[in-house]
Amino acid sequence: MLEGVYVAVDVGGTFTDLVAVHVHSGRTYKAKVRSTPLNPESGFLDAVKKLLEMDGVDPGSVEMVVHVNTIGTNLFRGQLGLNVPKVALVATAGFRDVLEIGRQNRAELYNLFYQRPKPIVPRERRLEVRERVDCRGNVLEEVGEDELERVSEHLAKDGVDALAVSFLNSYVNPHNERRAKNYLASRFKIPVFTSYEVDPEHREYERTSTTVVNAALAPVVARYLEKVRLGLQELGIAAPVQIMSSAGGLVDVVEASNRPVSCIESGPAAGVIGAAKLAGLTGFGKVISLDMGGTTAKAGVVVDGLPTYVPEMEVGGKAHLGRMVKGSGYPVRFPSIDLAEVSAGGGTIIDVDPSGSLKVGPMSAGADPGPVCYGLGGQMPTITDANLVLNRVEHLLGGEMKLDKHLASEALRRVSQKAGMGVEECAWASLVLVNLQMARAIYIVTLERGLDPTEFVLFAFGGAGPMHAAELAQQIGIPAVVVPPNPGLFSSLGLLMTDMRYTYFKGLVKVLEPGDESLVENIFREIESKALSELSKRMDVSEAKIFRSLDLRYRGQGYEIEVEAERPFSLRTALKVFEEKHEATYGYTHSGENVEMVAVRVAVVVPSRRPVLTQRPTGAGRRERRTRGVFFEDDFVEASVVRREYLGVGDVVEGPAIVEEYDSTTVVPPGWRAVVDETGCMVMRR
């Protein structure tokens, strides 16, 4: 029996992926099971049970379980079986309607019947108290016990599940929020969240929204994590569980339960982090990560080993061509990896629009019933069905999951007749359309950020990514594609490459002036001291690394840029970096203008014990020569079929070819060549 096994589980929309690695030897175990959207913990535990049935794995050998899930985003998308808990908000008198007033921007400018999303907290559960702190942090009126008693009586009648407290200017001085929390927490056995703990920054609407979303998520996430813990316990696994945060680092269960907004986008982040780590091993400085799974495709960017971040996101909103429609959801202010997500997965449905034109998405067949070829009751053809009809894929999970080509052809025939084209033509056109969708996602994270995608290498993973990557790269002008080992399980592998990362910040609006170095340095040290003190109670922080940054803007601007800060703090360097980033982002600078600081940020990175993940592929095994007709562009072409485990370092696969493995299939088009490098990656070039 092995000891020291690390387990990573990625609960996706269609499949739940598991990778387990022995820390010292690098021996890898992998499992892929269908997800259970109504009970996501069931799919999680099914994958773990499958692992424990494998040779050499015992419950006692598991030392760590790392996990990502989509329960946060699913809650606000209205998934069946998930109901938003009853949340109450306690606000400063006169500010109970800040959630509805918002920013007054219309998500659909020309839609006369547009309605803003309903507030998570209805007006009758938004309660006011008399209190006031000014913009400098002076307490003008302390919140009284009589006010809090009145609120308590109201809450006792309502029976809420969680409580959010957000007072004016509390990010400068949290005295009144702290008093309110202590009083209310002593009266009710429900979680109470204050804005100074969740999002201590300026802008009342965003701070209140983030705190309310956090309060709504907390009961759901806590229940889910408890079910996971008990399920693992029943299987005999006592190992700690860590969760991937939206910022691309791991956090413990305490952080995930107390600040669940930090993990809303945990699923998509894992693949980008994996791409960032693998980019360092393969020597590529500029990488576009493409994660195409069963439901969606997600694109991100890594430059010099670092993913790009955004300071704010919206949950429960609408997406259009990969962009989140501003104002259509609930703002959450927490740093997350910059991603563009489109409806372009293996389960994306193919249909015709009212004009008779072919369309792909946005609906997905999901895990239940899944594509028609699964034989589980699906009626509408999907991208997986199209790939099957074109002979690009024959089976899934190394042959464990059979696909019914006849059912897929019949479903596509029904759609192709309505579109006035043949079955193969319809299937090929569907692949072209889904590739266009993914190209838009790539353009969003490159061209719209001032980056040239033709200078990047495409890292393709997910169950469906390697099937589409080469033709997508050719369409955009990307010169090379990298397909990592176990691409269908790569997001899970990314979890095992990740360190723990905790983010702390403090809002402070101030024009920076000569002599402010000591002021800013003291704030950094104060945040760092608090962070290390909190974390040391839960883990060893002796090897922790600390990264500093500031949010800066020209005075009068509405939005800011995050700028890395030195130790000790140097105002001159910070201003220089700010102007360089401002020019790169907006195309101009205002040299000599006042620069305003609005937030101070500290990231504490605690190195994790990482297993050996890269092993030189030997290519040992029987090499059988197989071919089959595969459709490319306008006809079927005889293509070689290769098992990836038979390929060793330096082996070359000339297109047209199909490379099959347990969790994915790679398509090498005519005119392309794939070479296996030292890390086991397949590098494809024209």
N, C-alpha and C positions, 0 to 999 in steps of 0.2 A: 504493500500500500504506500502510495506517495504521501508526503507531508508537504505543506506549504503550497496549496493550490489556491490561486486567485480566480474568482468567477466574475464575469461581466455579463449583464443581461440588459438587452435593449428591447423594450416593449414598443413595437411599431404598430401602425394601423392595420397591417395585413399579417405580418409574421412577427414572432418574438424570437430574437436571436440570442444565443448564448455562446460565449467563448470562455473556456477555462484553461489556464496555463500554470504549469508547475514552475515555481519561482526560479529554481536553480537549473533544471535540465532544459526548460523551454518546451517540454512536451505539451502539445496542444490538444484539447478536446473541443468539439463543436457540436452544437445542436440547433435546430431550427424547427419551431412548432408554429401552428396557426395561432394568431392572437385571439383573445376573447374580449372584444371591446366592452361588453356590458359588465364584465368582471375581470379587469386587467390583471389582477393578482393571480387569477387562475392560470392564465397563459405563462406568467412569470414562474409559478411553481411547477407547471407541467414541464417547462424547459429544465428546471433544476432536477426534477425527478428523472428525466431522460439522462442527464449527466450522471446521476448516482447509479444508473444501471450499467455504466461503462466500466470496463476493466481498470482497476487500479484507483478508482475514486471512491472514497469513503466519506460519510458526513464529517467525521472528525478531522479529515485532511484539509477541509476548506478553512482558510485563514481570513479571507476577505471576500465580501460580495459588493460589487459596484453596479450601480443601477441607473438607468434613465427611463423616463416614462413621459406620456403626454397627457396625464390626468389634468394638469392645470389648464392647458389650451382646450381640452375636450369639455371641461366644465362650462366654459363660456361660449362654446360652440353649440351648446344645447344637446349634448349627447344623451341618448336614452339611458335611464338608470342613474344619471347624475343630476341632482338638483342643487341649485345654488342655496346655501344655508341662509337662514334669516339673520341678517346683520343689522345692527343699529349704529348710528353715528352720533357722537356728542361733539357739538361744534360751538364756536364762539357766537354769542348772541348777534344776529344779523347776518350770519354766514351759513345757515343751514342749507341754502339752495345753491351753494357753489358747485355741487356736482351736476346740477341741471344747467346752470349758466355757462359753465365750461369756458371755452374760448370763442364761442359764437361763430365758429367756422362751419360751413356746410360741406358735408362729405360729397354730396351730389348737387353741384351748383345749379343745374338746370332742371332738376326734378322738383316740380311744384308740390308734389305730395310726399316729399322726403320727411322722414321722422327720425329724430335723434334716437340713439339706443336708450332704452329705459334705464334710469339709474339703478344700480345694484341695491341701493337702500331707498325704499319709497319714502315720500315726504313725512308720512305719519311716524316713521321710525328715525327721523332726523331730529334730534333734540338740541335745544340751545341752552347755554348757561352764561351768566354774566361773568366775564373775566376779560382782562386786557393786558397784553404785553406790547410795548411799542417796538419800532423797528430796530432800536439799539439794544433791546433786551431788558429794558426797565419794566418792572411789574407795576402797572398803573392800578390794576384791581385784581386782588387775589381771589381765586375761585372759592366760594364759601361752601361750608358743609350743608347749609340749607338748600343751596342750588343742587348739589349732588344728591341730596336726599330726595328732592323732587324728581330728579332723573331716575333714581333707583326705583321709586314707586311706579313710575311709568313702565320701566323695563320689566319689573316683576309681573305686570299684567300681560306683557307682550310675549314673553317666553322666547327670547332670541338665542341664537347659537353662538354668536361672537359679537364683540363690541369694538368699534374703532373710535379713537379720540383724536381730533385734529383741531388745534387752536391756532389763532392768528399769531404769526411770528414766533411760534414755539421752537423753530429751528435755531433761533438766536438764544433763547432762554426757555428751557422746558419746565420751569418750576410749576406752572399751573397744570400742565399735562401730567406731570409726575404725581401731583396731589390727586388729580382726578383718577388716575389709574389705581393708585394705592387704595383709595376709598372704594371704588367700584369693584376692584378685584376681591376685596374683602367681603363684599356683599353677595357676589354671584360666583358660581363655579363654572364660569365660561371664560374662554381666552379674551383678554383685553389687550388691544394693540394701540400704541400711541404713534403719532406721526414722527416724533423726534427719534424714536427707535427704528422705525421702518424706513423713513426717507427724510432725514434732517436737512432739507434744502429749501430755498425760496420757491416761489410760485405756489399759491394756495391750492389751485385746482389740481395740479399734478401731484402735489404732496398728499392731498386728501384722497384723490382717486387711488393712488398707490397703496395707501393705508387701508382703504376699504376693500380693495381687491385682495390684499394680504389677509384681511379678516375673513373674507368669504372663502378663500382657499384653505385656510388653516384647518377647519374641522374635517374637510374632505381628505386633505393630504394626510392628516394625522390618522384618520381611520384606515386609509390605504396602507400606510407604513406599518401600522399595528397588525393588519392582516398579513402583510408580508413577513413581519417578524415572527408572528405566531405560526405561520405556515412553514417557515424555515426551521423553527423550533421543533415542530412535529416531525420534520424530516431528519432531526438530529443535528442540525447546523446551528452552532452558537456564535458564528463569526459576526463581526460588526458589519453594518450596511452603510455604504457611502453613496451619495447622490451627486450626479453631474449638475452643476449650476449653469445658468444661461451664459455666464461669463467664461465658461470653458474650464472651470476647475472643479474639483470634488469638494463637497461639504458633508459634514456628518449629519445624522438624523436630527440632532438638536437644532442645527441651523435650518434644515429643510422644514422642520415643524414650526419653528418660531418665525421664520421669514420665507414662506413658500414662494413669494414673488421672485426670489432669487433663482428658482428652478423651473419657471414656467416653460422656457425654451430649452430644457435640458437635452431632449432627444436630438434635435438637429446639431447641437454644439459638439457632440462627441465625435462625429465624423470629421469636422473641421480640425479639431485638436489632433486626431489621428493623422490627418494629412499634413499638419504642421510638423509633427514629430517625424513622420516618414520623409518629409521634404529635406529635413536636416541630414538624414542618413543617405539619401540619394543624391544630395548636392544641388537640388533645384532651389533657386532663390525666390522665384515667383510662381505661385501655384494657385490654380482655381480648383476648388474641391466641388465635385458633382456627386451627390448622393441621390440616386434614383431607386426608390423602393417600390412597394406595392401600391402606394396611394399618391405620393407626391415626389417631386424632385426638388432638391435644395442646393443652391450654389453659394459658395463662400470664397473668400480670398485670403491667401497667406503670403505675406511679403517678408523676406528675410527671417523666416521661422515664426513670425507672429501673425495671428489672425487679426482682422480689422474688427473694431467694435462700434456699437452705437449706444448712446447714453439712455435711450428711451424706446419703448415699444408700445403697441396697443394690443390688447387681448379682446377676443370676441368681436373683432371688426371684420370688414370685408376686404378682400384682396382683388386687385385688378391687374392682370398680366404680370403677376409677381410682385406688385407693389401693394403695401398695405394702404388702404384709402384713409387718409388722415381725417380723424374726427368720427370715424365709423365705429370705433370701439372704445375701450376703457384704457386711458393712459396708465402705464406702469413705468416708473422711473427707476430703472436698475440696469447697469451695464450688461449688454449681451452681445454675442458674436453677430456681426453684420451678415445677414442671410437674406436671400430672395427665394421664395418658395412658390412653386407653380403646381397645378394639377396635372402631373405628368408622371404617372407611375404605371407599373404593370397592370394594375386594376382599373386604370382610367378608361371610361366607357366611350365607345365609338358610336356615333349616331348621325343623323342628318338634321339640319335646322329647317324651319318652316319654308325656306326658299328651295329646299332640296339639295343644299350644299353639305358636303361632309364636314362634321365637326368632331373634335376630340375633347372630352371633359366638359365642364369641370367636375361632373359626377364621377364617383368611383364605386366599383363593385365591392371594395373593401375586403375584409376577411370572410364575411358571410353575406351573400353566397360565394363571392369571389368570381373570377373569370369563368366563362361558360365551359372552358375545357377542363375545369376542375370536376365537372359532373355533379355539382352540389346544388343545382337549381338555378344557376345564373342564366338569364335570357339575353342580355345585351352584350355584344362582343366587346372585348377590351384589347389593350395593347399587347398583353400576353397572348391572346388568341391570334392577333395579327402576326406576331413573331412565330407562333407555332405553325400557322398556315404557310408562312414563307420559309419553313424549315430552318429557321435560325435557332430554335430551341426544340428539344424533343421531350424532355422530362425535367423535373425539379428534384432537388435534394438527392443528387447522385443516383436517380432512378427510383428512389423510395416513393416519390409522388408522380404517378402516371398522369399524362395529359391526353385528353380525347380530341384528336384532330378533326374527326367527323363532326362533333358538336360545334367546334370552333368554326369550321367551314360553313355549316348551315346558318349559324348566327350571323356571320359576315355576309353571307349571300343575301339574307333579308335586308341588311343595310345597304349593300352594294346595288341591289335592284332599285331601291328608292333613290340612290344617288346617280343611277344611270351608268354604272361601270362594272367591270368584272371583279371577281372575288380577290384575285391577287393584286389587281390594280388598286382596289379599295384598301387592302391591307397595307400595301406600300405607301399609298397616300396618307394613311393614318400615321405611319412612322415618320413621314416627312413633317406632318403637322405637329406631332408631339415633340420632335426635335426643334421645331421653331419655338415652341413654348419654352423649352429649356434654354435655347439661345437667348430669349428675352431675359430670363433669370440671370444668365451670365453677364449680359450687357448692363443690367441694373447694378451689379456689384463691381463692375469694371469701368465701362465707359461713363456711367453716371457718377462715378467717384473719381474721375480724372485719370483712369488707368487704361492702358491699351491691352486688350485681351490677347493680341497676337504676340506679345512679349512673354506670355505665361505658358505653363505646361498644365494640361488638364489631368487631374487625378480623379479617376472614375471608379466608383464603388457603389454598393447597394446591390440588391439582387438583379436589377435590370440595367444598371449604369454601364457596365462593360459591353452590353449588346448594342448600345447606341452611341458610345463615346467617339469612335473614330469618325463616323459620318457627321456627327455634331461638330467635332473639331475641324473637319474639312470645311464645313459650311462657314464657320466663324473665321478660319484662318489661323487656328492654333496649331503650332508645328508638331507637337508630340503629345501622346497620351500615356499615362502611367496607370497600370492596373495592379494594385497591391495584392499580395497573397490573401486568400480568403476574402474577396471583395464583398460578398454578400453578408459577411459578418464583421466588416471593417469598423463600423461604428462601435461595436462591442469591444474590438481590439483597441480602439481609440481610448476607451475608458481605462484600460489597463496601462496606458502610456501617460496618464494624467496625474498631476500633483494636486494636493488639496489647496484651494484658493478661497480666501475670505476677503470681502470688500468692506471697507469702512469709509465713511465720508462725513464731512461737516459743511453746512452751508454758511458762507460769509461773504456778503456783498461789500466790496471795498475797492476803491481806486488805488492801485499800487503806486507807491511813491518811494524815492530814494530813502533808505533807512528802514524799509519794511522787512528786511531780511530776517531780523531777529523775531519779529512778530510771526511771520509765516513759519519759520523754523520751530518756534515754540508750539504752534498749532499742530504741525506734523508730529512732533514728539509726544504731545498730549494724546493724539489719536493712536499713535503706535503703542504707547504705554497701555492705554485702555484695551486695545486689541489683543496684545500679547498676554495681558492679565486675564482676560476672559478665556482665551484659547488655551492657556496653560492649565486651566482646570479640567480640560477635556482631552488634551493630547500633549505630546512632547514637542515643544517649539524651539528647542535648542538649535536646530539647523534651519529655522525659518528664514526666508528671504523677504525683504520689504521693498516694495516699489511705490514710489511717490508720483503724484500728478496733481495738476491744478486745472480748473475750468476757467479759461480767460476769454475776454471779449473786449472790443473797443467800447468805450463808454457810450451808451445809447443804443447799442445793438441789442437785438432780442434773443440771439442764440450764441452759444459759446463753443470754444474748441478745447478739447482736453490736451494738455501739454505735460510731458514728462518733466519731473523736477529732480535736481541734483541733491546730494547730501554732502555737506550742508547746503541749504537753499541759496541759490544765486539768482538774484532778480535779473541781472543783465542776461544771463543765459536763458532764463525762462522767457523773457521778452523777445529775444532773438529767435528762439524756437517757435514761439507763437506767431511771429510775423512770417516766418518761412511756411508754417502750416496754413496760415490764412491765405497767403498768395497761392499755394498749391491747391487749396480748396475753392477759393472764390476768384482767383485771378488778379488780385490787387492787394495792396497794403496801405495803411494810413500812418506812415512813419511819423513819430513825434506826437501822435494823439494819445490821450489818456487810455490806459489799459486797466480794465476792471477784473478783479478776481471774484468769482461767485461760489466756488466750492473747492475744498481741499480733500484729496482722496488718497487713501492708503490701501494697497493690496498686500495681504500677507500670504505668502506661498510656502506651504509646508511640504517638503519633498516626500513623496511616497516611495515605498519599496517596490521597485518595478521588476516584473519577471523578464526573462530573456524572451524576446519576441521575434528576433530575426535569426533565421537559420539558413545556412547556405544550401539551396536545393541541389540534391544530387542527381535527380532524374532517374533514380533506380526504379526498375519495373519493366514490365513487358510493353513494348511499343507496337501496337497493332496499327496497320494501315487501313484507314477507313475513309470513304468519301460519301458525300450526299449532295444532291442538288439544292442549292440555297439561292433565294431570290435576291438580286442586287439591281436596283434601279429600273430595269425593264425586262428582265428575264431570269430564269434559273441558270446558275453557273455551278459546275462541279467544284466542290470545295472539300479540302481535307479536313478531317475531324480528329482532334488531338486531345488526350487527357492531360490536364495540366500537371498532375503529379509525376508524369513521365518526363517532364522537361527539367533539365539541369542548367546551371549557370552557363551562359554563352550560347545556348540553343536558340535557333532562329526558326520562326514560323512565318512562311511566306503566304500572303493572301492570294486568293480567297481561302479563308480557313475559319474553322470554329474550334475554340478551345473550351472544353467542358471541365467543370469541377463541381464539387458537392453543392456549393451555395450560389453559383452564378455561371454564366456562359459569356465568353468574350467573342465578339465578331471582328475578324480581321478582313476588311474589304479588299477587293482587287486593287493592286498597286500599293498596298500597305505591307509593312513587315514588323513583326513583333520579336524582340530580343529579351531573353531573361538576364537580368543583371545580378550583381553580387547579393543583393538583399532579397532576391526572390521575386521582385517586381517584374512585370512584363512591360517593356517600353515600346510603344508602337509609333512608327513614323511612316510617312509616305515615301 
